[in-house]
Amino acid sequence: MKDVWTGSLTPRMEKIFGKHPTQKPVYLLERILLASTREKDVVLDPFCRSSTTGVACKHLKRNYIGIDNNLEYIKLSKERIENE
């Protein structure tokens, strides 16, 4: 694996339920999770914001715990994950 990854920016369709200014593309989090976890592992994201990690976990059959102190982002996260 290379130490520099290239890829596209976050597509608009990933921001359909709302957006966060530093939202990452799902493919990037999937790549990280595939390199560091196994199916059914628990992934903790203590600053989840828009929960791109949660979406990637759902795709890859990982369990997910997301934490945030902003109710707006919690609602966004919940909607994104439920609609995957």
Salt bridges, closest charged atoms under 4 A:
GLU30 OE2 - HIS59 ND1 2.53
ASP68 OD2 - ARG49 NE 3.34
GLU84 OE1 - HIS59 NE2 2.60
